[in-house]
Amino acid sequence: MLKFVLRRLTFSIPVIFGIMIVTFSLARAIPGDPCLAVLGERATPEICEAFARRNGLDQPVPVQLLIYMRNFVQGDLGDSLRFHRPVMELLTERLPTTVELGCFALLFAISVGVPIGVLSAYRHKSALDVGTMIGANIGVSMPVFWLGLMLAYLFAVLLKDTPLALPPSGRLTPGANPQPFFELWGWVLEGQEPAGILVFFSRINTLNALLTLNSELLVDALRHLILPAVAVGTIPLAIIARMSRSSVLEVLSQDYVRTARAKGLRERNVVGVHALRNALLPVITVIGLNFGLVISGAVLTETIFSLTGVGRTLVDSITSRDYTLVQGFTVVIAAGFVLINMVVDIMYGYLDPRIRFN
Amino acid sequence: MEAKPAQLEQAGHARSANLWLEALYNLRHSPSALLGMTIIGGLVIIAIAAPLFATHDPIKTMIGVPGETGRLPSKPPCIPWLGCEDPLHILGLDLNARDLYSRVIYGTRTSLSVGVITISLSIVVGTALGITAGYAGGRVDNVIMRLMDVVLAFPALLLAISIVTILGPGLTNALLGITITFIPQYARLSRASVLSIKEQEFVLAERAIGASPWRIVLAHILPNAITPIIVQGTLGVGTAILDAAALSFLGLGAQPPTPEWGQILSESRNYLFTSPHLVFFPGIAIMITVLGFNLLGDGMRDALDPRLNRN
């Protein structure tokens, strides 16, 4: 197993380097002078020269790449040209929004998709099965941004003043200023700069609410999360439901399931223990692959629901040519994608020994 | 081992002809493929004959046009067959007082062509890369496939956004950006087919009698690789249409006043709470189109996969 994990790790390293080179080149290729984009009218040739020197833009491009890689390994992603703050700081501030949205979207997709898929396979060709498949087909065909807008209209306009009304924008009710858990626990004294990792976790509102036992905050955060998470999670849900259905269908026709039934096992055990375990293997891969969909969905959904997450910041920064930020955010997202796929592969290898030895 | 390429090839052709006939038969008996084909067929007719279906010029503002007295730019949907007295604009007018129905009708052209062109381009490039990688093996294979891994490592939409930003917003560049994100899928598929077939005896026999690599690729490898690519391609058209609409929605794809569904959505999203119909109809149009390709793709997968038939 250790050998398998190591081999998988060594596969990922060149890909991450490739990502860094591609992102670096893409960011340089964005047309327009960053100096002009950042300083606008104030940009005179002298000021721009100083700007280039300060940001290392006067070095040859390969040198810039090497410096960038060295800094990246040390956790320094440079300063954002637009915000004049370290990209790492912006990342710890904005990534939690996207992580929280993504986790809830996947949670929604898995917790609804897997049971629906399994049930419709078990009741193959029943009304439930046909309905699920029609629903799943419609689900994968819906544009995320359109679904988001429609949900916002339904729950914020049509259902306004009913108990079902949900807020169409933001992460918390305006004015809410939750106390981070590390302050409440006295880990960080007032006036002290908290560690980035603490800030990161405290900005995941639902987690912070749980850690500070603040039920009001939890409800508020969840209410704001429902619509964007459903919008982002719908396509993965449809894919997961289809995958679990076909996978369970295949397993249910296997000899060992028949044997289990012949032994007189209870139906619950046949399906729950013998069939599900094997059927859910491919589903794990699909869940890992859906991470990309979740990120793409987050870019669009954050725009619709006015969430200042990684996706929206990235799109805004591309248009304003803040290439240090674009570079940093893209590398982190892509590297995260590679790592998640690696974890999925390793899990798969753990669950299915045949893969390890191939 | 005695090689009889002519006979082998003949046998191969007979088998593949039967497979195609069988596939066609399966396709005609698959409800989802039929429904998908009907939807796509209808959309193709609408796209070709858009001027016949549209009631107005899709980019013409109705202000100051005779017979269009004092209409508000964004009024709720007014559908004649539901008892509305305004038969002029079936789906109402958009923010610039253009006929929404005609815009949605003309949008069919853009979306269908974007979907089909992107996927055709990426199939051509991807298959060429995949076959080269699989056939050449060694270092060439390694370089091509690692490059594909890197492209796959980026979430598709994000990569497309970055590419379009570099090339500049516009429909053609959006098309190119999306094409690049799709290439690895086809490269992987075709490479896998090459690898599975390259060492088989009939290919070795061909090579032994001195057939050129081109002949081997065109006569043996491509026909064997094509089925999964067609299925993946049909499903891909739907995704490409969704991506193109998303890019237009972000302002990076089709530019106003081009009637494109994502672009119409993007123009009207700030008016969601006052005139939701502007958002509703283009979205439904996207959904129906993508659904058509997904249904056909699903049906084709079932029809073309010989392994499923045996069960």
Interface residues (C-beta under 8 A of the other chain):
Chain A: P14 V15 G18 I19 V22 L26 A29 I30 P31 N137 I138 V140 S141 M142 P143 V144 F145 W146 L147 L149 M150 A152 Y153 A156 V157 S253 F291 G292 L293 I295 S296 V299 L300 T303 I304 L314 V315 I318 T319 V326 T330 I333 A334 F337 V338
Chain B: S32 R146 L147 D149 V150 A153 F154 P155 A156 L157 L158 I161 S162 I163 T165 I166 G168 G238 L242 A245 A246 F249 L250 G262 L265 R269 L272 F273 P276 V279 F280 P282 G283 I286 M287 I288 V290 L291 N294 L295 D298 N311
